[in-house]
């Protein structure tokens, strides 16, 4: 009986676990954004956004850390992106 329960739970994990794609996080600081309030971080934001849009994981997230001041020029973050929903 115990083997049957473990088998069924393992099967459920495999079937439902493979369908779920983990979300990817893209940190603007990993793309060179300083967040010092003096450096123009626009290029880093645009590079990070481009990778977010190209990503094939479910619900990619653009991470902008709190506690920093990012200097940005006017820009447009546009697609098309692989997923209709992107978190910022």
PDB file with one MODEL, atoms N, CA, C and O in Angstrom:
MODEL        1
ATOM      1  N   UNK A   1       0.827  -1.196   0.000  1.00  0.00           N
ATOM      2  CA  UNK A   1       0.000   0.000   0.000  1.00  0.00           C
ATOM      3  C   UNK A   1       0.874   1.263   0.000  1.00  0.00           C
ATOM      4  O   UNK A   1       0.603   2.217  -0.730  1.00  0.00           O
ATOM      5  N   UNK A   2       1.923   1.252   0.829  1.00  0.00           N
ATOM      6  CA  UNK A   2       2.825   2.401   0.892  1.00  0.00           C
ATOM      7  C   UNK A   2       3.520   2.647  -0.436  1.00  0.00           C
ATOM      8  O   UNK A   2       3.717   3.791  -0.844  1.00  0.00           O
ATOM      9  N   UNK A   3       3.891   1.559  -1.109  1.00  0.00           N
ATOM     10  CA  UNK A   3       4.538   1.680  -2.417  1.00  0.00           C
ATOM     11  C   UNK A   3       3.604   2.333  -3.421  1.00  0.00           C
ATOM     12  O   UNK A   3       4.034   3.156  -4.229  1.00  0.00           O
ATOM     13  N   UNK A   4       2.320   1.969  -3.372  1.00  0.00           N
ATOM     14  CA  UNK A   4       1.334   2.524  -4.301  1.00  0.00           C
ATOM     15  C   UNK A   4       1.183   4.029  -4.089  1.00  0.00           C
ATOM     16  O   UNK A   4       1.097   4.784  -5.058  1.00  0.00           O
ATOM     17  N   UNK A   5       1.151   4.464  -2.849  1.00  0.00           N
ATOM     18  CA  UNK A   5       1.021   5.893  -2.550  1.00  0.00           C
ATOM     19  C   UNK A   5       2.251   6.647  -3.060  1.00  0.00           C
ATOM     20  O   UNK A   5       2.124   7.702  -3.681  1.00  0.00           O
ATOM     21  N   UNK A   6       3.428   6.107  -2.798  1.00  0.00           N
ATOM     22  CA  UNK A   6       4.654   6.753  -3.268  1.00  0.00           C
ATOM     23  C   UNK A   6       4.689   6.797  -4.790  1.00  0.00           C
ATOM     24  O   UNK A   6       5.101   7.799  -5.375  1.00  0.00           O
ATOM     25  N   UNK A   7       4.261   5.723  -5.429  1.00  0.00           N
ATOM     26  CA  UNK A   7       4.231   5.672  -6.888  1.00  0.00           C
ATOM     27  C   UNK A   7       3.292   6.734  -7.453  1.00  0.00           C
ATOM     28  O   UNK A   7       3.656   7.450  -8.385  1.00  0.00           O
ATOM     29  N   UNK A   8       2.088   6.840  -6.895  1.00  0.00           N
ATOM     30  CA  UNK A   8       1.099   7.812  -7.383  1.00  0.00           C
ATOM     31  C   UNK A   8       1.605   9.236  -7.158  1.00  0.00           C
ATOM     32  O   UNK A   8       1.481  10.081  -8.044  1.00  0.00           O
ATOM     33  N   UNK A   9       2.169   9.510  -5.991  1.00  0.00           N
ATOM     34  CA  UNK A   9       2.693  10.852  -5.722  1.00  0.00           C
ATOM     35  C   UNK A   9       3.860  11.187  -6.651  1.00  0.00           C
ATOM     36  O   UNK A   9       3.967  12.315  -7.132  1.00  0.00           O
ATOM     37  N   UNK A  10       4.719  10.227  -6.899  1.00  0.00           N
ATOM     38  CA  UNK A  10       5.839  10.445  -7.820  1.00  0.00           C
ATOM     39  C   UNK A  10       5.343  10.719  -9.234  1.00  0.00           C
ATOM     40  O   UNK A  10       5.861  11.598  -9.923  1.00  0.00           O
ATOM     41  N   UNK A  11       4.357   9.974  -9.653  1.00  0.00           N
ATOM     42  CA  UNK A  11       3.785  10.164 -10.982  1.00  0.00           C
ATOM     43  C   UNK A  11       3.154  11.550 -11.112  1.00  0.00           C
ATOM     44  O   UNK A  11       3.334  12.219 -12.129  1.00  0.00           O
ATOM     45  N   UNK A  12       2.425  11.980 -10.100  1.00  0.00           N
ATOM     46  CA  UNK A  12       1.816  13.318 -10.116  1.00  0.00           C
ATOM     47  C   UNK A  12       2.890  14.400 -10.177  1.00  0.00           C
ATOM     48  O   UNK A  12       2.757  15.377 -10.914  1.00  0.00           O
ATOM     49  N   UNK A  13       3.947  14.219  -9.403  1.00  0.00           N
ATOM     50  CA  UNK A  13       5.039  15.194  -9.409  1.00  0.00           C
ATOM     51  C   UNK A  13       5.669  15.294 -10.796  1.00  0.00           C
ATOM     52  O   UNK A  13       5.933  16.392 -11.286  1.00  0.00           O
ATOM     53  N   UNK A  14       5.902  14.176 -11.407  1.00  0.00           N
ATOM     54  CA  UNK A  14       6.517  14.164 -12.741  1.00  0.00           C
ATOM     55  C   UNK A  14       5.588  14.804 -13.768  1.00  0.00           C
ATOM     56  O   UNK A  14       6.027  15.636 -14.562  1.00  0.00           O
ATOM     57  N   UNK A  15       4.323  14.428 -13.761  1.00  0.00           N
ATOM     58  CA  UNK A  15       3.384  14.936 -14.763  1.00  0.00           C
ATOM     59  C   UNK A  15       3.126  16.421 -14.609  1.00  0.00           C
ATOM     60  O   UNK A  15       3.135  17.159 -15.595  1.00  0.00           O
ATOM     61  N   UNK A  16       2.894  16.867 -13.385  1.00  0.00           N
ATOM     62  CA  UNK A  16       2.555  18.271 -13.181  1.00  0.00           C
ATOM     63  C   UNK A  16       3.797  19.137 -13.024  1.00  0.00           C
ATOM     64  O   UNK A  16       3.769  20.322 -13.356  1.00  0.00           O
ATOM     65  N   UNK A  17       4.859  18.577 -12.534  1.00  0.00           N
ATOM     66  CA  UNK A  17       6.094  19.333 -12.355  1.00  0.00           C
ATOM     67  C   UNK A  17       6.762  19.680 -13.662  1.00  0.00           C
ATOM     68  O   UNK A  17       7.374  20.743 -13.775  1.00  0.00           O
ATOM     69  N   UNK A  18       6.663  18.814 -14.656  1.00  0.00           N
ATOM     70  CA  UNK A  18       7.294  19.082 -15.944  1.00  0.00           C
ATOM     71  C   UNK A  18       6.566  20.159 -16.730  1.00  0.00           C
ATOM     72  O   UNK A  18       7.168  20.824 -17.573  1.00  0.00           O
ATOM     73  N   UNK A  19       5.292  20.338 -16.468  1.00  0.00           N
ATOM     74  CA  UNK A  19       4.526  21.350 -17.186  1.00  0.00           C
ATOM     75  C   UNK A  19       4.838  22.751 -16.702  1.00  0.00           C
ATOM     76  O   UNK A  19       4.698  23.716 -17.454  1.00  0.00           O
ATOM     77  N   UNK A  20       5.253  22.869 -15.475  1.00  0.00           N
ATOM     78  CA  UNK A  20       5.515  24.170 -14.890  1.00  0.00           C
ATOM     79  C   UNK A  20       6.935  24.606 -15.223  1.00  0.00           C
ATOM     80  O   UNK A  20       7.902  23.903 -14.928  1.00  0.00           O
ATOM     81  N   UNK A  21       7.041  25.763 -15.834  1.00  0.00           N
ATOM     82  CA  UNK A  21       8.343  26.341 -16.123  1.00  0.00           C
ATOM     83  C   UNK A  21       8.596  27.424 -15.089  1.00  0.00           C
ATOM     84  O   UNK A  21       7.737  28.277 -14.864  1.00  0.00           O
ATOM     85  N   UNK A  22       9.731  27.402 -14.474  1.00  0.00           N
ATOM     86  CA  UNK A  22      10.006  28.380 -13.433  1.00  0.00           C
ATOM     87  C   UNK A  22      10.223  29.758 -14.053  1.00  0.00           C
ATOM     88  O   UNK A  22      10.688  29.889 -15.185  1.00  0.00           O
ATOM     89  N   UNK A  23       9.876  30.763 -13.284  1.00  0.00           N
ATOM     90  CA  UNK A  23      10.035  32.136 -13.738  1.00  0.00           C
ATOM     91  C   UNK A  23      11.501  32.542 -13.637  1.00  0.00           C
ATOM     92  O   UNK A  23      12.210  32.116 -12.725  1.00  0.00           O
ATOM     93  N   UNK A  24      11.939  33.350 -14.559  1.00  0.00           N
ATOM     94  CA  UNK A  24      13.318  33.840 -14.555  1.00  0.00           C
ATOM     95  C   UNK A  24      13.340  35.271 -14.037  1.00  0.00           C
ATOM     96  O   UNK A  24      12.436  36.058 -14.317  1.00  0.00           O
ATOM     97  N   UNK A  25      14.377  35.598 -13.283  1.00  0.00           N
ATOM     98  CA  UNK A  25      14.566  36.944 -12.761  1.00  0.00           C
ATOM     99  C   UNK A  25      15.731  37.604 -13.483  1.00  0.00           C
ATOM    100  O   UNK A  25      16.786  36.996 -13.663  1.00  0.00           O
ATOM    101  N   UNK A  26      15.533  38.847 -13.893  1.00  0.00           N
ATOM    102  CA  UNK A  26      16.552  39.619 -14.587  1.00  0.00           C
ATOM    103  C   UNK A  26      16.813  40.888 -13.776  1.00  0.00           C
ATOM    104  O   UNK A  26      15.966  41.779 -13.710  1.00  0.00           O
ATOM    105  N   UNK A  27      17.982  40.959 -13.166  1.00  0.00           N
ATOM    106  CA  UNK A  27      18.359  42.092 -12.326  1.00  0.00           C
ATOM    107  C   UNK A  27      19.041  43.152 -13.184  1.00  0.00           C
ATOM    108  O   UNK A  27      20.019  42.858 -13.871  1.00  0.00           O
ATOM    109  N   UNK A  28      18.530  44.386 -13.149  1.00  0.00           N
ATOM    110  CA  UNK A  28      19.136  45.446 -13.962  1.00  0.00           C
ATOM    111  C   UNK A  28      20.586  45.691 -13.555  1.00  0.00           C
ATOM    112  O   UNK A  28      21.396  46.124 -14.374  1.00  0.00           O
ATOM    113  N   UNK A  29      20.913  45.419 -12.303  1.00  0.00           N
ATOM    114  CA  UNK A  29      22.293  45.608 -11.850  1.00  0.00           C
ATOM    115  C   UNK A  29      23.238  44.591 -12.490  1.00  0.00           C
ATOM    116  O   UNK A  29      24.435  44.853 -12.616  1.00  0.00           O
ATOM    117  N   UNK A  30      22.713  43.442 -12.892  1.00  0.00           N
ATOM    118  CA  UNK A  30      23.538  42.447 -13.590  1.00  0.00           C
ATOM    119  C   UNK A  30      23.872  42.887 -15.012  1.00  0.00           C
ATOM    120  O   UNK A  30      24.755  42.317 -15.654  1.00  0.00           O
ATOM    121  N   UNK A  31      23.170  43.894 -15.495  1.00  0.00           N
ATOM    122  CA  UNK A  31      23.388  44.411 -16.845  1.00  0.00           C
ATOM    123  C   UNK A  31      24.178  45.719 -16.822  1.00  0.00           C
ATOM    124  O   UNK A  31      24.304  46.396 -17.842  1.00  0.00           O
ATOM    125  N   UNK A  32      24.703  46.064 -15.662  1.00  0.00           N
ATOM    126  CA  UNK A  32      25.560  47.240 -15.560  1.00  0.00           C
ATOM    127  C   UNK A  32      24.924  48.465 -14.942  1.00  0.00           C
ATOM    128  O   UNK A  32      25.587  49.496 -14.835  1.00  0.00           O
ATOM    129  N   UNK A  33      23.667  48.401 -14.530  1.00  0.00           N
ATOM    130  CA  UNK A  33      23.031  49.552 -13.886  1.00  0.00           C
ATOM    131  C   UNK A  33      23.697  49.802 -12.535  1.00  0.00           C
ATOM    132  O   UNK A  33      23.872  48.875 -11.743  1.00  0.00           O
ATOM    133  N   UNK A  34      24.064  51.050 -12.275  1.00  0.00           N
ATOM    134  CA  UNK A  34      24.756  51.403 -11.033  1.00  0.00           C
ATOM    135  C   UNK A  34      23.775  51.776  -9.919  1.00  0.00           C
ATOM    136  O   UNK A  34      23.935  51.354  -8.774  1.00  0.00           O
ATOM    137  N   UNK A  35      22.770  52.562 -10.263  1.00  0.00           N
ATOM    138  CA  UNK A  35      21.819  53.000  -9.245  1.00  0.00           C
ATOM    139  C   UNK A  35      22.411  54.008  -8.287  1.00  0.00           C
ATOM    140  O   UNK A  35      21.989  54.099  -7.134  1.00  0.00           O
ATOM    141  N   UNK A  36      23.405  54.781  -8.764  1.00  0.00           N
ATOM    142  CA  UNK A  36      24.044  55.770  -7.898  1.00  0.00           C
ATOM    143  C   UNK A  36      23.462  57.173  -8.078  1.00  0.00           C
ATOM    144  O   UNK A  36      23.888  58.109  -7.402  1.00  0.00           O
ATOM    145  N   UNK A  37      22.503  57.324  -8.975  1.00  0.00           N
ATOM    146  CA  UNK A  37      21.881  58.623  -9.206  1.00  0.00           C
ATOM    147  C   UNK A  37      22.676  59.530 -10.129  1.00  0.00           C
ATOM    148  O   UNK A  37      22.190  60.596 -10.507  1.00  0.00           O
ATOM    149  N   UNK A  38      23.885  59.133 -10.501  1.00  0.00           N
ATOM    150  CA  UNK A  38      24.739  59.952 -11.373  1.00  0.00           C
ATOM    151  C   UNK A  38      24.988  59.309 -12.729  1.00  0.00           C
ATOM    152  O   UNK A  38      25.120  60.005 -13.736  1.00  0.00           O
ATOM    153  N   UNK A  39      25.053  57.996 -12.757  1.00  0.00           N
ATOM    154  CA  UNK A  39      25.340  57.254 -13.983  1.00  0.00           C
ATOM    155  C   UNK A  39      24.045  56.995 -14.741  1.00  0.00           C
ATOM    156  O   UNK A  39      23.049  56.570 -14.155  1.00  0.00           O
ATOM    157  N   UNK A  40      24.061  57.251 -16.049  1.00  0.00           N
ATOM    158  CA  UNK A  40      22.878  56.955 -16.866  1.00  0.00           C
ATOM    159  C   UNK A  40      22.750  55.434 -17.015  1.00  0.00           C
ATOM    160  O   UNK A  40      23.586  54.788 -17.647  1.00  0.00           O
ATOM    161  N   UNK A  41      21.708  54.886 -16.431  1.00  0.00           N
ATOM    162  CA  UNK A  41      21.482  53.439 -16.423  1.00  0.00           C
ATOM    163  C   UNK A  41      20.556  52.972 -17.545  1.00  0.00           C
ATOM    164  O   UNK A  41      20.126  51.818 -17.548  1.00  0.00           O
ATOM    165  N   UNK A  42      20.247  53.843 -18.483  1.00  0.00           N
ATOM    166  CA  UNK A  42      19.282  53.519 -19.539  1.00  0.00           C
ATOM    167  C   UNK A  42      19.691  52.305 -20.363  1.00  0.00           C
ATOM    168  O   UNK A  42      18.864  51.432 -20.627  1.00  0.00           O
ATOM    169  N   UNK A  43      20.953  52.239 -20.770  1.00  0.00           N
ATOM    170  CA  UNK A  43      21.400  51.114 -21.601  1.00  0.00           C
ATOM    171  C   UNK A  43      21.256  49.791 -20.861  1.00  0.00           C
ATOM    172  O   UNK A  43      20.863  48.785 -21.453  1.00  0.00           O
ATOM    173  N   UNK A  44      21.570  49.788 -19.580  1.00  0.00           N
ATOM    174  CA  UNK A  44      21.439  48.557 -18.791  1.00  0.00           C
ATOM    175  C   UNK A  44      19.976  48.121 -18.709  1.00  0.00           C
ATOM    176  O   UNK A  44      19.679  46.931 -18.811  1.00  0.00           O
ATOM    177  N   UNK A  45      19.064  49.075 -18.525  1.00  0.00           N
ATOM    178  CA  UNK A  45      17.638  48.748 -18.470  1.00  0.00           C
ATOM    179  C   UNK A  45      17.164  48.181 -19.804  1.00  0.00           C
ATOM    180  O   UNK A  45      16.412  47.207 -19.836  1.00  0.00           O
ATOM    181  N   UNK A  46      17.604  48.792 -20.906  1.00  0.00           N
ATOM    182  CA  UNK A  46      17.187  48.312 -22.227  1.00  0.00           C
ATOM    183  C   UNK A  46      17.736  46.917 -22.524  1.00  0.00           C
ATOM    184  O   UNK A  46      17.041  46.090 -23.113  1.00  0.00           O
ATOM    185  N   UNK A  47      18.985  46.653 -22.119  1.00  0.00           N
ATOM    186  CA  UNK A  47      19.557  45.313 -22.314  1.00  0.00           C
ATOM    187  C   UNK A  47      18.803  44.274 -21.487  1.00  0.00           C
ATOM    188  O   UNK A  47      18.495  43.185 -21.971  1.00  0.00           O
ATOM    189  N   UNK A  48      18.510  44.623 -20.239  1.00  0.00           N
ATOM    190  CA  UNK A  48      17.771  43.698 -19.375  1.00  0.00           C
ATOM    191  C   UNK A  48      16.380  43.443 -19.950  1.00  0.00           C
ATOM    192  O   UNK A  48      15.913  42.304 -19.966  1.00  0.00           O
ATOM    193  N   UNK A  49      15.723  44.494 -20.418  1.00  0.00           N
ATOM    194  CA  UNK A  49      14.383  44.342 -20.995  1.00  0.00           C
ATOM    195  C   UNK A  49      14.413  43.450 -22.234  1.00  0.00           C
ATOM    196  O   UNK A  49      13.524  42.620 -22.427  1.00  0.00           O
ATOM    197  N   UNK A  50      15.426  43.620 -23.064  1.00  0.00           N
ATOM    198  CA  UNK A  50      15.538  42.783 -24.272  1.00  0.00           C
ATOM    199  C   UNK A  50      15.646  41.311 -23.892  1.00  0.00           C
ATOM    200  O   UNK A  50      15.034  40.459 -24.537  1.00  0.00           O
ATOM    201  N   UNK A  51      16.417  41.004 -22.853  1.00  0.00           N
ATOM    202  CA  UNK A  51      16.541  39.611 -22.418  1.00  0.00           C
ATOM    203  C   UNK A  51      15.257  39.098 -21.777  1.00  0.00           C
ATOM    204  O   UNK A  51      14.911  37.927 -21.932  1.00  0.00           O
ATOM    205  N   UNK A  52      14.551  39.967 -21.058  1.00  0.00           N
ATOM    206  CA  UNK A  52      13.253  39.578 -20.487  1.00  0.00           C
ATOM    207  C   UNK A  52      12.306  39.181 -21.611  1.00  0.00           C
ATOM    208  O   UNK A  52      11.624  38.160 -21.524  1.00  0.00           O
ATOM    209  N   UNK A  53      12.267  39.983 -22.656  1.00  0.00           N
ATOM    210  CA  UNK A  53      11.351  39.705 -23.770  1.00  0.00           C
ATOM    211  C   UNK A  53      11.726  38.445 -24.543  1.00  0.00           C
ATOM    212  O   UNK A  53      10.848  37.754 -25.058  1.00  0.00           O
ATOM    213  N   UNK A  54      13.015  38.140 -24.632  1.00  0.00           N
ATOM    214  CA  UNK A  54      13.458  36.946 -25.352  1.00  0.00           C
ATOM    215  C   UNK A  54      13.310  35.679 -24.523  1.00  0.00           C
ATOM    216  O   UNK A  54      13.317  34.575 -25.068  1.00  0.00           O
ATOM    217  N   UNK A  55      13.176  35.830 -23.205  1.00  0.00           N
ATOM    218  CA  UNK A  55      13.165  34.668 -22.318  1.00  0.00           C
ATOM    219  C   UNK A  55      11.966  33.772 -22.593  1.00  0.00           C
ATOM    220  O   UNK A  55      10.880  34.252 -22.917  1.00  0.00           O
ATOM    221  N   UNK A  56      12.175  32.482 -22.463  1.00  0.00           N
ATOM    222  CA  UNK A  56      11.114  31.516 -22.747  1.00  0.00           C
ATOM    223  C   UNK A  56      10.503  30.921 -21.481  1.00  0.00           C
ATOM    224  O   UNK A  56       9.658  30.030 -21.567  1.00  0.00           O
ATOM    225  N   UNK A  57      10.916  31.398 -20.308  1.00  0.00           N
ATOM    226  CA  UNK A  57      10.315  30.892 -19.075  1.00  0.00           C
ATOM    227  C   UNK A  57       8.965  31.565 -18.857  1.00  0.00           C
ATOM    228  O   UNK A  57       8.620  32.537 -19.530  1.00  0.00           O
ATOM    229  N   UNK A  58       8.222  31.039 -17.920  1.00  0.00           N
ATOM    230  CA  UNK A  58       6.888  31.574 -17.648  1.00  0.00           C
ATOM    231  C   UNK A  58       7.003  32.760 -16.699  1.00  0.00           C
ATOM    232  O   UNK A  58       7.664  32.662 -15.665  1.00  0.00           O
ATOM    233  N   UNK A  59       6.376  33.861 -17.034  1.00  0.00           N
ATOM    234  CA  UNK A  59       6.335  35.062 -16.197  1.00  0.00           C
ATOM    235  C   UNK A  59       7.713  35.592 -15.811  1.00  0.00           C
ATOM    236  O   UNK A  59       8.035  35.633 -14.623  1.00  0.00           O
ATOM    237  N   UNK A  60       8.528  35.996 -16.769  1.00  0.00           N
ATOM    238  CA  UNK A  60       9.829  36.562 -16.415  1.00  0.00           C
ATOM    239  C   UNK A  60       9.651  37.865 -15.634  1.00  0.00           C
ATOM    240  O   UNK A  60       8.647  38.560 -15.788  1.00  0.00           O
ATOM    241  N   UNK A  61      10.632  38.182 -14.802  1.00  0.00           N
ATOM    242  CA  UNK A  61      10.554  39.355 -13.940  1.00  0.00           C
ATOM    243  C   UNK A  61      11.792  40.224 -14.115  1.00  0.00           C
ATOM    244  O   UNK A  61      12.922  39.739 -14.056  1.00  0.00           O
ATOM    245  N   UNK A  62      11.560  41.517 -14.330  1.00  0.00           N
ATOM    246  CA  UNK A  62      12.636  42.499 -14.364  1.00  0.00           C
ATOM    247  C   UNK A  62      12.770  43.038 -12.942  1.00  0.00           C
ATOM    248  O   UNK A  62      11.839  43.652 -12.421  1.00  0.00           O
ATOM    249  N   UNK A  63      13.924  42.812 -12.313  1.00  0.00           N
ATOM    250  CA  UNK A  63      14.133  43.211 -10.923  1.00  0.00           C
ATOM    251  C   UNK A  63      14.874  44.543 -10.881  1.00  0.00           C
ATOM    252  O   UNK A  63      15.983  44.674 -11.399  1.00  0.00           O
ATOM    253  N   UNK A  64      14.228  45.537 -10.245  1.00  0.00           N
ATOM    254  CA  UNK A  64      14.833  46.842 -10.011  1.00  0.00           C
ATOM    255  C   UNK A  64      14.973  46.966  -8.496  1.00  0.00           C
ATOM    256  O   UNK A  64      13.975  47.149  -7.799  1.00  0.00           O
ATOM    257  N   UNK A  65      16.195  46.869  -7.980  1.00  0.00           N
ATOM    258  CA  UNK A  65      16.360  46.839  -6.525  1.00  0.00           C
ATOM    259  C   UNK A  65      15.946  48.146  -5.857  1.00  0.00           C
ATOM    260  O   UNK A  65      16.155  49.234  -6.394  1.00  0.00           O
ATOM    261  N   UNK A  66      15.358  48.012  -4.683  1.00  0.00           N
ATOM    262  CA  UNK A  66      14.970  49.191  -3.906  1.00  0.00           C
ATOM    263  C   UNK A  66      16.206  49.772  -3.217  1.00  0.00           C
ATOM    264  O   UNK A  66      17.235  49.106  -3.094  1.00  0.00           O
ATOM    265  N   UNK A  67      16.088  50.996  -2.781  1.00  0.00           N
ATOM    266  CA  UNK A  67      17.179  51.642  -2.064  1.00  0.00           C
ATOM    267  C   UNK A  67      18.232  52.251  -2.966  1.00  0.00           C
ATOM    268  O   UNK A  67      19.250  52.746  -2.482  1.00  0.00           O
ATOM    269  N   UNK A  68      18.007  52.222  -4.257  1.00  0.00           N
ATOM    270  CA  UNK A  68      18.952  52.811  -5.212  1.00  0.00           C
ATOM    271  C   UNK A  68      18.214  53.857  -6.041  1.00  0.00           C
ATOM    272  O   UNK A  68      16.991  53.810  -6.170  1.00  0.00           O
ATOM    273  N   UNK A  69      18.967  54.801  -6.602  1.00  0.00           N
ATOM    274  CA  UNK A  69      18.405  55.829  -7.469  1.00  0.00           C
ATOM    275  C   UNK A  69      18.972  55.626  -8.866  1.00  0.00           C
ATOM    276  O   UNK A  69      20.169  55.794  -9.097  1.00  0.00           O
ATOM    277  N   UNK A  70      18.095  55.264  -9.787  1.00  0.00           N
ATOM    278  CA  UNK A  70      18.517  54.995 -11.160  1.00  0.00           C
ATOM    279  C   UNK A  70      18.235  56.213 -12.022  1.00  0.00           C
ATOM    280  O   UNK A  70      17.113  56.720 -12.052  1.00  0.00           O
ATOM    281  N   UNK A  71      19.255  56.676 -12.718  1.00  0.00           N
ATOM    282  CA  UNK A  71      19.132  57.794 -13.648  1.00  0.00           C
ATOM    283  C   UNK A  71      18.830  57.214 -15.021  1.00  0.00           C
ATOM    284  O   UNK A  71      19.612  56.433 -15.564  1.00  0.00           O
ATOM    285  N   UNK A  72      17.678  57.607 -15.579  1.00  0.00           N
ATOM    286  CA  UNK A  72      17.246  57.055 -16.865  1.00  0.00           C
ATOM    287  C   UNK A  72      16.896  58.170 -17.833  1.00  0.00           C
ATOM    288  O   UNK A  72      16.286  59.169 -17.451  1.00  0.00           O
ATOM    289  N   UNK A  73      17.284  57.993 -19.081  1.00  0.00           N
ATOM    290  CA  UNK A  73      16.834  58.865 -20.159  1.00  0.00           C
ATOM    291  C   UNK A  73      15.452  58.383 -20.579  1.00  0.00           C
ATOM    292  O   UNK A  73      15.088  57.242 -20.295  1.00  0.00           O
ATOM    293  N   UNK A  74      14.667  59.238 -21.257  1.00  0.00           N
ATOM    294  CA  UNK A  74      13.371  58.760 -21.745  1.00  0.00           C
ATOM    295  C   UNK A  74      13.562  57.540 -22.649  1.00  0.00           C
ATOM    296  O   UNK A  74      14.415  57.542 -23.536  1.00  0.00           O
ATOM    297  N   UNK A  75      12.773  56.517 -22.418  1.00  0.00           N
ATOM    298  CA  UNK A  75      12.882  55.284 -23.205  1.00  0.00           C
ATOM    299  C   UNK A  75      11.534  54.604 -23.261  1.00  0.00           C
ATOM    300  O   UNK A  75      10.636  54.895 -22.470  1.00  0.00           O
ATOM    301  N   UNK A  76      11.410  53.704 -24.198  1.00  0.00           N
ATOM    302  CA  UNK A  76      10.210  52.887 -24.328  1.00  0.00           C
ATOM    303  C   UNK A  76      10.606  51.429 -24.202  1.00  0.00           C
ATOM    304  O   UNK A  76      11.466  50.944 -24.937  1.00  0.00           O
ATOM    305  N   UNK A  77       9.976  50.734 -23.271  1.00  0.00           N
ATOM    306  CA  UNK A  77      10.180  49.297 -23.126  1.00  0.00           C
ATOM    307  C   UNK A  77       9.071  48.623 -23.913  1.00  0.00           C
ATOM    308  O   UNK A  77       7.919  48.581 -23.479  1.00  0.00           O
ATOM    309  N   UNK A  78       9.432  48.095 -25.078  1.00  0.00           N
ATOM    310  CA  UNK A  78       8.403  47.519 -25.944  1.00  0.00           C
ATOM    311  C   UNK A  78       8.791  46.110 -26.355  1.00  0.00           C
ATOM    312  O   UNK A  78       9.925  45.674 -26.158  1.00  0.00           O
ATOM    313  N   UNK A  79       7.820  45.407 -26.931  1.00  0.00           N
ATOM    314  CA  UNK A  79       8.022  44.026 -27.349  1.00  0.00           C
ATOM    315  C   UNK A  79       8.285  43.936 -28.828  1.00  0.00           C
ATOM    316  O   UNK A  79       8.789  44.880 -29.435  1.00  0.00           O
ATOM    317  N   UNK A  80       7.952  42.828 -29.401  1.00  0.00           N
ATOM    318  CA  UNK A  80       7.128  41.777 -28.811  1.00  0.00           C
ATOM    319  C   UNK A  80       7.938  40.913 -27.838  1.00  0.00           C
ATOM    320  O   UNK A  80       9.135  40.691 -28.015  1.00  0.00           O
ATOM    321  N   UNK A  81       7.246  40.443 -26.819  1.00  0.00           N
ATOM    322  CA  UNK A  81       7.852  39.552 -25.843  1.00  0.00           C
ATOM    323  C   UNK A  81       7.262  38.156 -26.016  1.00  0.00           C
ATOM    324  O   UNK A  81       6.151  37.998 -26.522  1.00  0.00           O
ATOM    325  N   UNK A  82       8.012  37.156 -25.594  1.00  0.00           N
ATOM    326  CA  UNK A  82       7.556  35.769 -25.735  1.00  0.00           C
ATOM    327  C   UNK A  82       6.341  35.457 -24.873  1.00  0.00           C
ATOM    328  O   UNK A  82       5.555  34.572 -25.211  1.00  0.00           O
ATOM    329  N   UNK A  83       6.176  36.175 -23.755  1.00  0.00           N
ATOM    330  CA  UNK A  83       5.019  35.958 -22.896  1.00  0.00           C
ATOM    331  C   UNK A  83       4.242  37.253 -22.771  1.00  0.00           C
ATOM    332  O   UNK A  83       4.840  38.328 -22.727  1.00  0.00           O
ATOM    333  N   UNK A  84       2.923  37.174 -22.714  1.00  0.00           N
ATOM    334  CA  UNK A  84       2.110  38.385 -22.647  1.00  0.00           C
ATOM    335  C   UNK A  84       2.216  39.098 -21.305  1.00  0.00           C
ATOM    336  O   UNK A  84       1.843  40.266 -21.192  1.00  0.00           O
ATOM    337  N   UNK A  85       2.722  38.404 -20.284  1.00  0.00           N
ATOM    338  CA  UNK A  85       2.794  39.012 -18.955  1.00  0.00           C
ATOM    339  C   UNK A  85       4.246  39.018 -18.499  1.00  0.00           C
ATOM    340  O   UNK A  85       4.908  37.981 -18.456  1.00  0.00           O
ATOM    341  N   UNK A  86       4.726  40.218 -18.160  1.00  0.00           N
ATOM    342  CA  UNK A  86       6.077  40.395 -17.638  1.00  0.00           C
ATOM    343  C   UNK A  86       5.947  41.175 -16.341  1.00  0.00           C
ATOM    344  O   UNK A  86       5.236  42.178 -16.288  1.00  0.00           O
ATOM    345  N   UNK A  87       6.624  40.724 -15.301  1.00  0.00           N
ATOM    346  CA  UNK A  87       6.591  41.413 -14.007  1.00  0.00           C
ATOM    347  C   UNK A  87       7.774  42.360 -13.903  1.00  0.00           C
ATOM    348  O   UNK A  87       8.880  42.056 -14.350  1.00  0.00           O
ATOM    349  N   UNK A  88       7.514  43.518 -13.299  1.00  0.00           N
ATOM    350  CA  UNK A  88       8.593  44.485 -13.040  1.00  0.00           C
ATOM    351  C   UNK A  88       8.551  44.817 -11.571  1.00  0.00           C
ATOM    352  O   UNK A  88       9.361  45.613 -11.095  1.00  0.00           O
TER     353      UNK A  88
ENDMDL
END
